[in-house]
């Protein structure tokens, strides 16, 4: 069981993808905390994100002003589509996990009911200190036209989440 699973209807279909990151959680978390269209982006394929209507500009650095992400905050996927293109933070534990869900599901959870779906990112120890960061989807099982581009964009996001903290921690190259 991963964080956020307890918020979703039991038996809801789920998928989990992961990548191993050779960095401690404190190096990875700041990149995760700043996701969103009007924040650090999703570190995916800019051209594909813009193709689906998102005004995405992926951050190349950690921004301190985007680090305070708490329960109830909105994370925009593509603001031009309105509330349906946003997620609400259902749970956030720095250096551990970020759980997002639709506004309707967040309202259900606030009433003590179970959500129909969630999108969770978890940082977990793996193979001697490396971190496995993976999005976990739990939802009602319907396949939509968004699923294929979402899979491709998420793949890019996972790759970037593995490389960004490492690149940021390296000293600048000398140009002698």
Secondary structure, DSSP 4 states (H G I P E B T S, - for coil): --TTGGGB-TT-EEEE--EEESS-HHHHHHHHHT-BTTTTB-SS-HHHHHHTT------SS--GGG----TT-EEES-GGGGGGGEEEEEEEETTTEEEEE-HHHHHHHHTT--BS-EEEEEEEEETTTEEEEEEEEEE-----THHHHHHHHHHHHHHHHHHHHHHHHSPPPP--
